[in-house]
């Protein structure tokens, strides 16, 4: 052994760099603005439970949630989404009624449903899920129910049910309601005590064939 050389120290491979990601449809800025104004009215009507409201700039329609994926795989995921939506023209969506998951008696999530060209939306969602099956949890089998999560109830201590339902009825969907869905985003969500920080990793534009 060469005395001038010290033994090499075994090193472990660094942990892979992961990103918590999902694919989503963004909202038109006019829709975001209308929902921001509506949220202030909703705060007054729903004053009983502790609700964490989703910032209007983070409102989106999730099409596929991956969980943690390798950062090095993000370009391939974006390419798969682009392939899935190739020749897919923009389509019209519209804000619909509001509601709660799982039910009105024990609500955990306040949502706004969507209407419009839902069949085309469902086709896009299914095609993206098929093209990106190699990443994330491929065992996800829940039926796709298009909605926007606008608030999460952290501590539900409601008023009497009748008053709670009356308060929900006052949470009217604002105008304008409709917009043209013409983009799909690959988003990284970085969690923090202040809430998630969303970083757009790729923008895929929908265009006529």
N, CA and C of each residue as an Amber inpcrd file, in Angstrom:
protein
   627
   0.8450000  -1.1940000   0.0000000   0.0000000   0.0000000   0.0000000
   0.8670000   1.2260000   0.0000000   0.5560000   2.1950000  -0.8320000
   1.3200000   3.4290000  -0.9300000   1.1220000   4.2340000   0.3430000
   2.1790000   4.5030000   1.1360000   2.0180000   5.2290000   2.3940000
   1.5890000   6.6690000   2.2020000   1.7950000   7.2220000   0.9980000
   1.4200000   8.6110000   0.7620000  -0.0670000   8.7620000   0.4270000
  -0.7580000   7.6270000   0.3420000  -2.1890000   7.6930000   0.0140000
  -3.0000000   7.1700000   1.1820000  -3.9650000   7.9250000   1.6130000
  -4.8260000   7.4840000   2.7100000  -5.9440000   6.6300000   2.1410000
  -6.4570000   5.6970000   2.9440000  -7.5430000   4.8480000   2.4510000
  -8.7580000   5.6980000   2.0740000  -9.4010000   5.2770000   1.0320000
 -10.5980000   6.0110000   0.6200000 -11.7220000   5.7370000   1.5980000
 -12.5090000   6.7560000   1.8560000 -13.6340000   6.6270000   2.7820000
 -14.8980000   6.3480000   1.9950000 -15.5780000   5.2530000   2.3130000
 -16.8140000   4.9390000   1.5780000 -17.8330000   6.0580000   1.7670000
 -18.4650000   6.4140000   0.7130000 -19.5030000   7.4540000   0.7780000
 -20.8080000   6.8690000   0.2950000 -21.8580000   7.2850000   0.9250000
 -23.1870000   6.8220000   0.5110000 -23.7240000   7.7480000  -0.5630000
 -24.5350000   7.2000000  -1.4470000 -25.1340000   8.0170000  -2.4900000
 -26.1240000   8.9940000  -1.8770000 -26.1450000  10.2510000  -2.3470000
 -27.0970000  11.2130000  -1.7970000 -28.5260000  10.8030000  -2.1140000
 -29.4120000  11.1830000  -1.2280000 -30.8210000  10.8560000  -1.4380000
 -31.3220000  11.5590000  -2.6910000 -32.1770000  10.8950000  -3.4620000
 -32.6920000  11.5210000  -4.6780000 -33.5100000  12.7650000  -4.3420000
 -33.4150000  13.7560000  -5.1840000 -34.1440000  14.9940000  -4.9810000
 -35.5700000  14.7960000  -5.4730000 -36.5270000  15.0000000  -4.5820000
 -37.9180000  14.7400000  -4.8930000 -38.7220000  16.0300000  -4.9520000
 -39.8200000  15.9740000  -5.6810000 -40.7430000  17.0950000  -5.7700000
 -42.1620000  16.5610000  -5.6500000 -42.9780000  17.2300000  -4.8690000
 -44.3850000  16.8540000  -4.6930000 -45.1820000  17.5810000  -5.7800000
 -45.7200000  16.8400000  -6.7370000 -46.2510000  17.4610000  -7.9430000
 -47.6570000  16.9990000  -8.2830000 -48.3100000  17.8270000  -9.0970000
 -49.6160000  17.4730000  -9.6410000 -49.8210000  18.2120000 -10.9600000
 -50.7860000  17.7390000 -11.7430000 -51.1630000  18.3760000 -13.0020000
 -52.5180000  19.0270000 -12.7860000 -52.6710000  20.2580000 -13.2790000
 -53.9100000  20.9870000 -12.9980000 -54.2760000  21.9300000 -14.1230000
 -55.5650000  22.2710000 -14.1620000 -56.0620000  23.3470000 -15.0120000
 -56.0970000  24.6250000 -14.1800000 -55.4680000  25.7010000 -14.6500000
 -55.5530000  26.9680000 -13.9180000 -56.8770000  27.6690000 -14.1980000
 -57.1770000  28.6750000 -13.3960000 -58.3810000  29.4750000 -13.5950000
 -58.0340000  30.7520000 -14.3330000 -59.0010000  31.2550000 -15.0860000
 -58.8520000  32.5440000 -15.7250000 -58.6990000  33.6200000 -14.6430000
 -57.8590000  34.6460000 -14.8470000 -57.6770000  35.6900000 -13.8350000
 -58.9900000  36.3650000 -13.4120000 -59.9250000  36.5070000 -14.3410000
 -61.2120000  37.1210000 -13.9800000 -61.9830000  36.2360000 -13.0100000
 -61.8810000  34.9200000 -13.1660000 -62.5310000  33.9860000 -12.2580000
 -61.8700000  34.0530000 -10.8840000 -60.5350000  34.1070000 -10.8640000
 -59.8170000  34.2270000  -9.5990000 -60.2360000  35.4870000  -8.8500000
 -60.3340000  36.5970000  -9.5750000 -60.7230000  37.8640000  -8.9510000
 -62.1380000  37.7840000  -8.3780000 -63.0590000  37.1780000  -9.1270000
 -64.4350000  37.0560000  -8.6570000 -64.5010000  36.1770000  -7.4090000
 -63.7190000  35.1000000  -7.3890000 -63.7220000  34.2170000  -6.2320000
 -63.0840000  34.8840000  -5.0170000 -62.1020000  35.7410000  -5.2460000
 -61.4910000  36.4780000  -4.1360000 -62.5220000  37.3830000  -3.4640000
 -63.3530000  38.0440000  -4.2680000 -64.3980000  38.8990000  -3.7050000
 -65.4580000  38.0550000  -3.0020000 -65.8190000  36.9280000  -3.6040000
 -66.8310000  36.0570000  -2.9990000 -66.3390000  35.4910000  -1.6750000
 -65.0650000  35.2190000  -1.5930000 -64.5260000  34.6280000  -0.3650000
 -64.7400000  35.5440000   0.8350000 -64.6100000  36.8460000   0.6250000
 -64.8150000  37.7720000   1.7340000 -66.2610000  37.7340000   2.2180000
 -67.2040000  37.5490000   1.3150000 -68.6060000  37.4070000   1.7140000
 -68.8130000  36.0750000   2.4360000 -68.1620000  35.0380000   1.9550000
 -68.3100000  33.7250000   2.5670000 -67.7600000  33.7180000   3.9930000
 -66.6860000  34.4660000   4.2130000 -66.1230000  34.5450000   5.5640000
 -67.1740000  35.0130000   6.5640000 -67.9680000  35.9910000   6.1440000
 -68.9840000  36.5420000   7.0390000 -70.1200000  35.5460000   7.2720000
 -70.5260000  34.8390000   6.2120000 -71.6290000  33.8890000   6.3520000
 -71.2240000  32.6550000   7.1400000 -70.0010000  32.1780000   6.9450000
 -69.5500000  30.9360000   7.5770000 -68.6190000  31.2690000   8.7380000
 -69.1550000  31.9120000   9.7330000 -68.3360000  32.4060000  10.8390000
 -68.1850000  31.4020000  11.9760000 -68.8850000  30.2480000  11.8920000
 -68.8370000  29.2880000  12.9880000 -67.5590000  28.4720000  13.0420000
 -67.3040000  27.6090000  12.0480000 -66.1310000  26.7270000  12.1060000
 -64.8460000  27.4540000  11.7130000 -63.7060000  26.8450000  12.0930000
 -62.4030000  27.3770000  11.6860000 -62.1070000  26.8830000  10.2840000
 -62.0040000  27.8000000   9.3450000 -61.8230000  27.4460000   7.9390000
 -60.5150000  28.0430000   7.4370000 -59.6990000  27.2080000   6.7820000
 -58.5130000  27.7180000   6.0870000 -58.8900000  27.8780000   4.6240000
 -59.0100000  29.1270000   4.1980000 -59.4270000  29.4200000   2.8300000
 -58.2360000  29.3200000   1.8900000 -58.4560000  28.7350000   0.7250000
 -57.4010000  28.6170000  -0.2810000 -57.2100000  29.9750000  -0.9440000
 -55.9900000  30.5120000  -0.9890000 -55.7610000  31.7800000  -1.6770000
 -56.2290000  31.7070000  -3.1300000 -56.9050000  32.7400000  -3.6290000
 -57.4230000  32.6900000  -5.0050000 -56.3690000  32.3390000  -6.0420000
 -55.1330000  32.7980000  -5.8260000 -54.0730000  32.5000000  -6.7850000
 -53.6770000  31.0380000  -6.8220000 -54.0890000  30.2580000  -5.8060000
 -53.7650000  28.8360000  -5.7700000 -54.9580000  27.9530000  -6.1290000
 -56.0880000  28.5540000  -6.4600000 -57.2410000  27.7650000  -6.8690000
 -56.9840000  27.1560000  -8.2410000 -57.2660000  25.8860000  -8.3680000
 -57.0210000  25.1670000  -9.6160000 -57.8710000  23.8970000  -9.6210000
 -57.9390000  23.2690000 -10.7660000 -58.6330000  21.9910000 -10.8970000
 -57.5780000  20.9020000 -11.0810000 -57.3960000  20.0570000 -10.0710000
 -56.3990000  18.9960000 -10.1460000 -56.8570000  17.8960000 -11.1000000
 -55.9830000  17.5260000 -12.0350000 -56.2620000  16.4560000 -12.9850000
 -55.5410000  15.1610000 -12.6210000 -54.3620000  15.2850000 -12.0420000
 -53.6130000  14.0860000 -11.6130000 -52.6360000  14.5020000 -10.5230000
 -52.7420000  13.8680000  -9.3710000 -51.8050000  14.1250000  -8.2770000
 -50.8040000  12.9820000  -8.2190000 -49.5090000  13.3290000  -8.2300000
 -48.4620000  12.3120000  -8.2580000 -47.9030000  11.9870000  -6.8820000
 -47.9210000  12.9640000  -5.9820000 -47.1400000  12.8040000  -4.7640000
 -45.6910000  13.1290000  -5.0830000 -44.7480000  12.4640000  -4.4210000
 -43.3360000  12.7390000  -4.6460000 -42.8090000  12.0090000  -5.8780000
 -42.1560000  12.7550000  -6.7540000 -41.4920000  12.1920000  -7.9280000
 -40.0820000  12.7570000  -7.9930000 -39.2130000  12.0890000  -8.7330000
 -37.8550000  12.5950000  -8.9180000 -37.8860000  13.8950000  -9.7130000
 -37.1200000  14.8700000  -9.2540000 -37.0370000  16.1340000  -9.9870000
 -36.5330000  15.8960000 -11.4020000 -35.6360000  14.9270000 -11.5420000
 -35.0910000  14.6230000 -12.8710000 -36.1520000  14.0660000 -13.8100000
 -37.2920000  13.6070000 -13.2730000 -38.3670000  13.0650000 -14.1130000
 -39.3560000  14.1350000 -14.5690000 -39.2570000  15.3380000 -14.0400000
 -40.2460000  16.3630000 -14.3760000 -40.3100000  16.6740000 -15.8710000
 -39.1860000  16.7950000 -16.5890000 -39.2910000  17.0210000 -18.0390000
 -40.0280000  15.8970000 -18.7590000 -39.8070000  14.6560000 -18.3400000
 -40.4870000  13.5270000 -18.9790000 -41.9790000  13.5500000 -18.6670000
 -42.3340000  13.9370000 -17.4460000 -43.7500000  14.0410000 -17.0870000
 -44.4170000  15.1320000 -17.9110000 -43.7510000  16.2720000 -18.0420000
 -44.3010000  17.3640000 -18.8460000 -44.4840000  16.9240000 -20.2960000
 -43.5090000  16.1780000 -20.8260000 -43.6140000  15.6920000 -22.2030000
 -44.7780000  14.7170000 -22.3530000 -45.0180000  13.8880000 -21.3310000
 -46.1300000  12.9430000 -21.3740000 -47.4730000  13.6750000 -21.3640000
 -47.5710000  14.7300000 -20.5650000 -48.8090000  15.5280000 -20.5310000
 -49.0300000  16.2130000 -21.8690000 -47.9470000  16.7300000 -22.4500000
 -48.0690000  17.3790000 -23.7550000 -48.5110000  16.3730000 -24.8140000
 -47.9670000  15.1670000 -24.7680000 -48.3830000  14.1380000 -25.7120000
 -49.8480000  13.7720000 -25.5260000 -50.2940000  13.7090000 -24.2700000
 -51.6780000  13.3400000 -23.9790000 -52.6720000  14.3720000 -24.4860000
 -52.2640000  15.6260000 -24.5220000 -53.1870000  16.7080000 -24.8900000
 -52.9290000  17.2620000 -26.2850000 -52.0860000  16.5890000 -27.0530000
 -51.7960000  17.0690000 -28.4010000 -53.0800000  17.0800000 -29.2420000
 -53.2730000  18.1360000 -29.9720000 -54.4600000  18.3250000 -30.8200000
 -55.7530000  18.4680000 -30.0190000 -55.6330000  18.7810000 -28.7450000
 -56.8140000  19.0240000 -27.9170000 -57.0980000  20.5230000 -27.8820000
 -58.2130000  20.9620000 -28.4250000 -58.5190000  22.3920000 -28.4210000
 -59.0210000  22.8420000 -27.0550000 -58.9790000  24.1430000 -26.7860000
 -59.5480000  24.6560000 -25.5300000 -61.0280000  24.2920000 -25.4120000
 -61.5270000  24.2670000 -24.1740000 -62.9360000  23.9620000 -23.9520000
 -63.4830000  24.8650000 -22.8540000 -64.8040000  24.9840000 -22.8120000
 -65.4700000  25.9070000 -21.9010000 -65.8550000  25.2110000 -20.6010000
 -65.5700000  25.8910000 -19.4940000 -65.9910000  25.4280000 -18.1760000
 -66.7290000  26.5560000 -17.4660000 -67.5260000  26.1760000 -16.4840000
 -68.3360000  27.1620000 -15.7700000 -68.4470000  26.7770000 -14.3000000
 -68.3340000  27.7820000 -13.4200000 -68.5470000  27.5560000 -12.0010000
 -69.9960000  27.1620000 -11.7710000 -70.1960000  26.1720000 -10.9080000
 -71.5330000  25.6550000 -10.6350000 -71.8360000  25.8490000  -9.1490000
 -72.6660000  24.9860000  -8.5860000 -73.0900000  25.1200000  -7.1980000
 -71.9320000  24.8130000  -6.2390000 -72.0820000  25.2160000  -4.9960000
 -71.1040000  24.9150000  -3.9560000 -71.6030000  23.7760000  -3.0800000
 -70.7040000  23.1560000  -2.3350000 -71.0720000  22.0570000  -1.4640000
 -69.9520000  21.7140000  -0.5100000 -70.1010000  20.5930000   0.2080000
 -69.1240000  20.1550000   1.2030000 -68.8020000  18.6840000   1.0140000
 -67.5550000  18.3220000   1.2930000 -67.1430000  16.9250000   1.4030000
 -66.8560000  16.6300000   2.8730000 -67.1860000  15.4700000   3.4300000
 -67.9500000  14.4100000   2.7680000 -69.4580000  14.6570000   2.7650000
 -69.9400000  15.5190000   3.7010000 -71.3580000  15.8560000   3.7430000
 -71.5370000  17.1400000   4.5440000 -72.7870000  17.6350000   4.6130000
 -73.0480000  18.8910000   5.2950000 -73.0060000  18.7720000   6.8160000
 -73.1890000  17.5510000   7.3350000 -73.2030000  17.3780000   8.7810000
 -71.7940000  17.3420000   9.3730000 -70.8570000  16.7740000   8.6450000
 -69.4680000  16.6940000   9.0900000 -68.5470000  17.1780000   7.9780000
 -68.6370000  18.4370000   7.6060000 -67.8610000  18.9290000   6.4580000
 -66.3770000  19.0640000   6.7710000 -65.5700000  18.7240000   5.7910000
 -64.1270000  18.9060000   5.8990000 -63.5930000  19.7990000   4.7800000
 -64.2950000  19.8110000   3.6600000 -63.8710000  20.5970000   2.5020000
 -65.0700000  21.3400000   1.9390000 -64.8810000  22.6180000   1.6280000
 -65.8980000  23.4100000   0.9260000 -65.4530000  23.5300000  -0.5200000
 -66.3450000  23.1990000  -1.4400000 -65.9670000  23.1550000  -2.8460000
 -66.9820000  23.8780000  -3.7260000 -66.5320000  24.1850000  -4.9390000
 -67.4060000  24.6830000  -6.0010000 -67.3140000  23.6960000  -7.1500000
 -68.4650000  23.2120000  -7.6000000 -68.4860000  22.2810000  -8.7140000
 -68.3450000  22.9900000 -10.0440000 -68.1680000  22.2030000 -11.0880000
 -67.9890000  22.7550000 -12.4330000 -68.9950000  22.1300000 -13.3890000
 -69.3840000  22.9050000 -14.3790000 -70.2260000  22.4190000 -15.4600000
 -69.6310000  22.9230000 -16.7680000 -70.3540000  22.7440000 -17.8670000
 -69.8250000  23.1230000 -19.1800000 -69.4630000  21.8860000 -19.9750000
 -68.3120000  21.9230000 -20.6440000 -67.8890000  20.7930000 -21.4770000
 -67.1850000  19.7430000 -20.6130000 -67.9660000  19.1660000 -19.6980000
 -67.4180000  18.2240000 -18.7180000 -66.9430000  16.9300000 -19.3810000
 -67.6200000  16.4970000 -20.4470000 -67.1910000  15.2700000 -21.1290000
 -65.7850000  15.4290000 -21.6990000 -65.5030000  16.5820000 -22.2670000
 -64.1610000  16.8230000 -22.8040000 -63.1460000  16.9290000 -21.6790000
 -63.5400000  17.5670000 -20.5940000 -62.6550000  17.6470000 -19.4330000
 -62.3250000  16.2510000 -18.9130000 -63.3310000  15.4000000 -18.7820000
 -63.1110000  14.0420000 -18.2830000 -62.1980000  13.2560000 -19.2230000
 -62.3580000  13.4630000 -20.5270000 -61.4950000  12.7690000 -21.4930000
 -60.0460000  13.2240000 -21.3400000 -59.8380000  14.5230000 -21.1730000
 -58.4810000  15.0430000 -20.9900000 -57.8750000  14.4650000 -19.7140000
 -58.6530000  14.4430000 -18.6360000 -58.1480000  13.9250000 -17.3660000
 -57.7540000  12.4520000 -17.4870000 -58.6040000  11.6610000 -18.1310000
 -58.3280000  10.2370000 -18.2730000 -57.1020000   9.9920000 -19.1530000
 -56.9850000  10.7660000 -20.2290000 -55.8470000  10.5940000 -21.1330000
 -54.5360000  10.9580000 -20.4430000 -54.5550000  12.0310000 -19.6590000
 -53.3500000  12.4130000 -18.9130000 -52.9910000  11.3240000 -17.9080000
 -53.9880000  10.7780000 -17.2180000 -53.7230000   9.7140000 -16.2440000
 -53.0770000   8.5080000 -16.9170000 -53.5480000   8.1660000 -18.1080000
 -52.9920000   7.0120000 -18.8210000 -51.5570000   7.2760000 -19.2810000
 -51.2970000   8.4840000 -19.7800000 -49.9630000   8.8030000 -20.2980000
 -48.9290000   8.9840000 -19.1830000 -49.3830000   9.2440000 -17.9700000
 -48.4350000   9.4850000 -16.8700000 -48.4820000   8.3530000 -15.8400000
 -48.9430000   7.1980000 -16.2580000 -49.0960000   6.0640000 -15.3430000
 -47.7670000   5.6370000 -14.7190000 -46.6640000   5.9220000 -15.3870000
 -45.3560000   5.4780000 -14.8950000 -44.9060000   6.2300000 -13.6520000
 -45.5530000   7.3380000 -13.3230000 -45.1410000   8.1500000 -12.1790000
 -46.2570000   8.2290000 -11.1430000 -45.8530000   8.3530000  -9.9030000
 -46.8310000   8.5250000  -8.8430000 -47.5710000   7.2450000  -8.5200000
 -48.7030000   7.4060000  -7.8750000 -49.5050000   6.2670000  -7.4330000
 -50.4320000   5.8350000  -8.5540000 -50.1030000   4.7430000  -9.2200000
 -50.9060000   4.2540000 -10.3440000 -52.1200000   3.4680000  -9.8860000
 -52.2690000   3.2770000  -8.5550000 -53.4080000   2.5190000  -8.0410000
 -54.5960000   3.4220000  -7.7130000 -54.4420000   4.7130000  -7.9590000
 -55.5260000   5.6580000  -7.6800000 -56.7140000   5.3610000  -8.5870000
 -57.8330000   4.9640000  -7.9840000 -58.9970000   4.5610000  -8.7700000
 -60.2470000   5.3910000  -8.4660000 -60.0880000   6.4830000  -7.7590000
 -61.2520000   7.2830000  -7.4190000 -61.8580000   7.9080000  -8.6700000
 -63.1770000   7.9590000  -8.6900000 -63.8760000   8.5790000  -9.8040000
 -63.5620000  10.0690000  -9.8360000 -63.3340000  10.6020000 -11.0180000
 -63.0080000  12.0080000 -11.1830000 -64.2710000  12.8540000 -11.0110000
 -64.2660000  13.7180000  -9.9980000 -65.3690000  14.6480000  -9.7550000
 -64.8040000  16.0620000  -9.8490000 -64.9770000  16.7400000 -10.9860000
 -64.3630000  18.0640000 -11.1450000 -64.9230000  19.0770000 -10.1570000
 -64.0190000  19.6900000  -9.3860000 -64.4250000  20.6950000  -8.4140000
 -63.2150000  21.5300000  -8.0370000 -63.4780000  22.6790000  -7.4520000
 -62.4480000  23.5440000  -6.9060000 -62.5680000  23.5300000  -5.3940000
 -61.4960000  23.1850000  -4.7000000 -61.4920000  23.2600000  -3.2440000
 -61.2310000  24.7100000  -2.8510000 -62.1980000  25.3390000  -2.1810000
 -62.0480000  26.7440000  -1.8100000 -61.7400000  26.9250000  -0.3340000
 -62.0090000  25.9220000   0.4880000 -61.7240000  26.0380000   1.9110000
 -61.6440000  24.6760000   2.5700000 -60.8150000  24.5690000   3.6140000
 -60.6950000  23.3360000   4.3990000 -61.0530000  23.6440000   5.8440000
 -61.9920000  22.8900000   6.3720000 -62.4830000  23.1210000   7.7240000
 -61.5940000  22.3560000   8.6980000 -60.9500000  23.0860000   9.5920000
 -59.9730000  22.4800000  10.4900000 -60.5940000  22.0460000  11.8080000
 -61.5980000  22.7710000  12.2730000 -62.1920000  22.4630000  13.5660000
 -63.6800000  22.7560000  13.4750000 -64.4550000  21.7240000  13.1740000
 -65.8770000  21.9380000  12.8930000 -66.6930000  21.9020000  14.1870000
 -67.0560000  23.0790000  14.6480000 -67.9710000  23.2150000  15.7760000
 -69.1240000  24.0950000  15.3070000 -70.0350000  23.4720000  14.5700000
 -71.0110000  24.2570000  13.8260000 -72.1370000  24.7960000  14.6970000
 -72.8310000  25.7890000  14.1750000 -74.0990000  26.1670000  14.7720000
 -75.1070000  25.0510000  14.4860000 -76.3530000  25.1630000  14.9410000
 -77.3530000  24.1460000  14.5820000 -77.3860000  23.9090000  13.0800000
 -77.6720000  22.6570000  12.6830000 -77.5780000  22.2680000  11.2850000
 -78.3820000  23.1860000  10.3760000 -79.6050000  23.5460000  10.7950000
 -80.4340000  24.4080000   9.9570000 -79.7640000  25.7360000   9.6690000
 -79.1390000  26.3270000  10.6860000 -78.4560000  27.6120000  10.4860000
 -77.2140000  27.4390000   9.6130000 -76.5040000  26.3170000   9.7930000
 -75.3200000  26.0340000   8.9740000 -75.6980000  25.8930000   7.5040000
 -76.7790000  25.1630000   7.2030000 -77.2290000  24.9860000   5.8290000
 -77.6840000  26.3220000   5.2420000 -78.3070000  27.1450000   6.0710000
 -78.7240000  28.4670000   5.5980000 -77.5160000  29.3290000   5.2610000
 -76.4740000  29.2170000   6.0870000 -75.2430000  29.9660000   5.8120000
 -74.5970000  29.5030000   4.5130000 -74.5790000  28.1850000   4.2890000
 -74.0180000  27.6660000   3.0420000 -74.7970000  28.1680000   1.8310000
 -76.1170000  28.2670000   1.9800000 -76.9520000  28.7270000   0.8700000
 -76.6240000  30.1670000   0.4830000 -76.0700000  30.9370000   1.4230000
 -75.6970000  32.3190000   1.1380000 -74.3710000  32.4280000   0.3780000
 -73.6620000  31.3140000   0.2920000 -72.3630000  31.3220000  -0.4090000
 -72.6000000  31.1510000  -1.9010000 -73.0030000  32.2050000  -2.5150000
 -73.3770000  32.1360000  -3.9290000 -72.1400000  32.1960000  -4.8170000
 -72.2180000  31.4810000  -5.9270000 -71.1250000  31.4730000  -6.8960000
 -71.1150000  32.8110000  -7.6280000 -69.9540000  33.4610000  -7.7230000
 -69.8930000  34.8140000  -8.2840000 -69.9240000  34.8310000  -9.8050000
 -70.0850000  36.0300000 -10.3390000 -69.9390000  36.2880000 -11.7730000
 -68.5940000  36.9650000 -12.0060000 -67.9140000  36.7200000 -13.1460000
 -68.3160000  35.7900000 -14.2050000 -68.1140000  34.3450000 -13.7830000
 -68.8590000  33.4540000 -14.4240000 -68.7900000  32.0490000 -14.0660000
 -67.9990000  31.2070000 -15.0630000 -67.9490000  31.6100000 -16.3220000
 -67.3830000  30.7430000 -17.3570000 -66.0300000  31.2470000 -17.8450000
 -65.2150000  30.3170000 -18.3130000 -63.9300000  30.6650000 -18.9100000
 -63.5060000  29.5570000 -19.8610000 -62.5250000  29.8770000 -20.6960000
 -61.9880000  28.9200000 -21.6560000 -60.7330000  28.2790000 -21.0720000
 -60.7770000  26.9590000 -20.8910000 -59.6200000  26.2280000 -20.3900000
 -58.6590000  25.9870000 -21.5490000 -57.5480000  26.6900000 -21.5490000
 -56.6200000  26.6100000 -22.6800000 -55.1870000  26.2930000 -22.2650000
 -54.9880000  25.9800000 -20.9700000 -53.6510000  25.6240000 -20.4990000
 -53.7440000  24.5020000 -19.4720000 -52.6760000  23.7290000 -19.3920000
 -52.5180000  22.7260000 -18.3430000 -51.1440000  22.9480000 -17.7230000
 -51.0850000  22.8960000 -16.3940000 -49.8500000  23.1810000 -15.6820000
 -49.3450000  21.9430000 -14.9450000 -48.0190000  21.7870000 -14.9390000
 -47.3560000  20.8420000 -14.0440000 -46.8380000  21.6700000 -12.8780000
 -47.3370000  21.3870000 -11.6770000 -47.0710000  22.2430000 -10.5180000
 -46.3660000  21.4520000  -9.4270000 -45.3570000  22.0820000  -8.8390000
 -44.7180000  21.5390000  -7.6460000 -45.3010000  22.2450000  -6.4310000
 -45.6540000  21.4700000  -5.4200000 -46.2070000  22.0190000  -4.1890000
 -45.2030000  21.8250000  -3.0640000 -44.6880000  22.9290000  -2.5330000
 -43.7440000  22.8630000  -1.4220000 -44.4890000  23.2400000  -0.1470000
 -44.5380000  22.2940000   0.7830000 -45.3020000  22.4950000   2.0050000
 -44.5060000  23.3080000   3.0180000 -45.2180000  24.1360000   3.7750000
 -44.6120000  24.9370000   4.8280000 -45.6670000  25.2000000   5.8930000
 -45.2630000  25.6360000   7.0870000 -46.2510000  25.9370000   8.1320000
 -47.2720000  26.9900000   7.7080000 -46.8840000  27.8660000   6.7920000
 -47.7960000  28.9130000   6.3270000 -48.7320000  28.4240000   5.2280000
 -48.5500000  27.1730000   4.7820000 -49.3660000  26.6440000   3.7020000
 -48.5100000  26.2880000   2.5030000 -49.0770000  25.6330000   1.5040000
 -48.2930000  25.2140000   0.3400000 -47.9030000  26.3870000  -0.5540000
 -46.7200000  26.2810000  -1.1090000 -46.2330000  27.2410000  -2.0930000
 -46.2000000  26.5270000  -3.4410000 -46.9490000  27.0370000  -4.4180000
 -47.0600000  26.3780000  -5.7080000 -46.0870000  26.9880000  -6.7110000
 -45.3110000  26.1280000  -7.3550000 -44.3200000  26.5480000  -8.3430000
 -44.6480000  25.8600000  -9.6630000 -44.8790000  26.6360000 -10.7030000
 -45.2090000  26.0720000 -12.0090000 -43.9260000  25.5420000 -12.6670000
 -43.9380000  24.2560000 -12.9510000 -42.7720000  23.6060000 -13.5620000
 -42.8780000  23.4970000 -15.0700000 -44.0920000  23.4830000 -15.6050000
 -44.2840000  23.4020000 -17.0620000 -45.6710000  23.9370000 -17.3920000
 -45.7720000  24.5710000 -18.5460000 -47.0470000  25.0780000 -19.0680000
 -47.2870000  24.4180000 -20.4050000 -48.4150000  23.7170000 -20.5220000
 -48.7960000  23.0590000 -21.7800000 -50.0300000  23.7610000 -22.3200000
 -49.9000000  24.3570000 -23.4900000 -51.0140000  25.1080000 -24.0730000
 -51.8730000  24.2040000 -24.9380000 -53.1930000  24.3720000 -24.8340000
 -54.1250000  23.6530000 -25.6840000 -54.3950000  24.4910000 -26.9210000
 -54.3820000  23.8650000 -28.0650000 -54.5990000  24.5940000 -29.3040000
 -55.3930000  23.7310000 -30.2680000 -56.1280000  24.3560000 -31.1910000
 -56.9120000  23.5750000 -32.1590000 -56.0170000  22.6720000 -32.9890000
 -56.5260000  21.5030000 -33.4040000 -55.7210000  20.5820000 -34.2230000
 -55.3910000  21.1910000 -35.5760000
